[in-house]
């Protein structure tokens, strides 16, 4: 009968656990005065990074002067060319960005501007999804029809940026529970999730309702009446 092999008397080292992404470091800091179309202005420090895991040119916008020992207010804002730059009324991204800058400046903290257009699917795919939404699909159904994920965003780079800035504990300005859950999994301490305002238009209310129903965004559903219905 064959013998079982004897244990190796000199086993090699046990495999190391996955250490996760390597730490990022600050690349450049520069002061920039921010001015918005409604007249609001504030001076910010823009920070770039070395070593972000996804290789994207994400940006930290440091605003205000937090009190000594205070927990900073942080927003993870995904880039939206149509909303942030062109003022598209099909989403609430532009008003959220404007609100976040002022609220963070008042309290002290950081806005992470993440290059994740269209919840991570890219600009062209986002516009393809818009075309399908014009045919009656909601934002998540449109992504699925294009064989794309509902939400492709990964916040590992955001956690790296926070680490490079020395931010271990934060209050997160967001209606999206996934952002807080991912940051906690990545080692950040999210003390509180602070909701943003509700910015409805006749063109984005179906989009906002879908975010509540599909991905548990903390928006007041009763206020999101579909103005296109009936």
N, C-alpha and C positions, 0 to 999 in steps of 0.2 A: 504494500500500500504506500503511495507516495507520502513523503513527509511534508508537513507545512514548513515554509521557509522560516528560519530562525530570525528573531528580531535583529535589526541592524544594531551592533554594539556602538556604533558611532554615527547616530542619525545626524543629518544636516539640520541647520537651524529651521525652526518652525516659520512658516510664511508670516510675514508681518501683516497686520491689518492695514486696510486701505487708509492712508493718511489724509485722503481728500486733496483738494487743490492746494498748491503751494501758496504761501501768503503773497499778496500783491504789495506794491510799494508806490508811493507818490512819485509822479514824474515831473509835473509842473504845477505851480500855483500862480494865478494871475487875478488881479482885481479887475472887475468889469462892472460898470454901471448898467443896470437893467431898467428899461423904460417900456411901459406897456401902452397900448392904444387908448386906454381910458384915463391916462395921465399918471397912473401910479408908477413910482420909481423907487428903486432900492439898490444899494451897492452890494455886490456879491463877490465871493472868491470862488473862481472856477478851478477845479482840480482834475488833472488827468493822471493816469496810472500806468505802471508797468506790471506785466504778469497776470493780467486778467484771463481767466480760464477759457473764455470763449473767443478771445482775440478781438472783441469789438471795442470801439472807441466810446465807451461809456464815460459819463461826466458827473462829477459831484459839484453841486452848487451850495456853497456854505453861506448861510444867511443869519443875520442877527447875532446877538451876544447873549448866550445862555448864562443864567446866574450860576455862580460857583456851585458845583455839585449837582446841578439840575440835570434831569434826564432830557436829552434833546428830542425834538420832534423831527421825524424823518418821513419823507415820502419817497416811494419807488414809483417813478412816473415813466411809463413806457412811451417812447417816441411815437408821435402821431402827426405826420406831415400835414395831412388834410385838416386836422383839428387845431393843432398847435400853431401852424403857420398860416393856413388859408382860412381859418375860422369856420370850417365845415360845421353845419348844424346837425349832421347825421350822428354825431357822438357828443360826449360831454368832456372830451379831453382838453380842449382849449380853456374852457372855464375852470376845470379842475386845476390845471397848471397855474393859471393866474391866481386862483384862491390859495393854492398851496404856497406859492412864493410869499404872499403877504402873511399868511398865518405862521409860517416858519420864521420869517423875519421878525415878527412880533415877539416870538417866544425864544428863538434861537435853535438852530438845528441845520439839517442838510436835506436837500432834494437831490436824489440820484436820478439823473436823466439817462434812461437805459435805451439802447438802440434796438428796440424790440417791436418794430412796426407791425401793426395788425396782430397783436398778441403773439408775435414771434413768427408769423408766416411771411412777412415781407409786404412791401407796398403794392406790387403788381397783383399778388394773390389776394390782398385785401380788396383791391378794386374789382377783381373778378368775383369775390364774394359779395360785394355791393350789388353787382349786376344780378346775382341770384336772389339777393334780398328784394330787389325790385320786382321779382317774380313771385314773391310771397314767402320765401324761406326766412327764418330768423337768422341771427348772426352765427349761431352754432350749427344749425342745419346747413347753412351755406358752406361753412368750412368742411363739414363732413361730405357734402356733395362733391367737393373738390379733392376728396381723399386727403384732407389736411386735419391735423388735430384741432380740437375746439380751442385749446390754449397751449401753445408751444413754449411758453416762457419758463425759463429756469433762472432762479435768482442766486445761483452760486457766485457769479461775479459781483452781485450786489453785496453779498456777505463779505467777499474779499475787500471790496471798497470800504465797507464799514470797519473792517479790521485794520486796514491801512490808516484810517482816520482815528483809530483808537476808540471807536464807539462799540461798546459791548452791550449796553442796555439802552433801550429807546422806546419812545411811544411812536406808533406807526400810524400815519395819516392815510387811511385807506378804508374803502368799503369791501375790499376783497379778502376773505378769510384765507385764501391760498397763499397770499404774500406772507402773512404772519406765520402760517404753518411751515412754509418752506424756510423762512429765516430762523425759526426756532430749531428746526431739524439741522440747520447748518451751524448752530451754536450761538446764535444771537439771542439775547433776552429781550423779548417784546413784552414790555410791562403792560401796555394798554393799546388797543386798536381804536383810533379816533376817527369817526366817520367824516367824510367830506360833505359839502353841500349837495343839494339835488338840483341839477341843471337840465331841465326838460325843455324840449322844443317840439313843435309839431312833427319834426323829422326824426327825432331820436327816441321817442317814448317806447316804441316796440323794442328797440335795442336795449333800453334800460330795464324793461320788464323781463326780457330774456335773461339778463344778467342776474336778476333776483331769482328767477325760477330755475335756471340751469346751474348756476355756480354760487348761489347763496350770498350774493352781494347784499350788504345791509343798507338797502334803500327802502323807503316807505312805499310798499306795493300799492296801497290804496290811493296814493297820489299819482301813480303812473297810469292814468287812464289813457287808453289808446285813442288819441284824437282823430285817427284815421278810420276808426270803426263806425259802423252805422251809416 
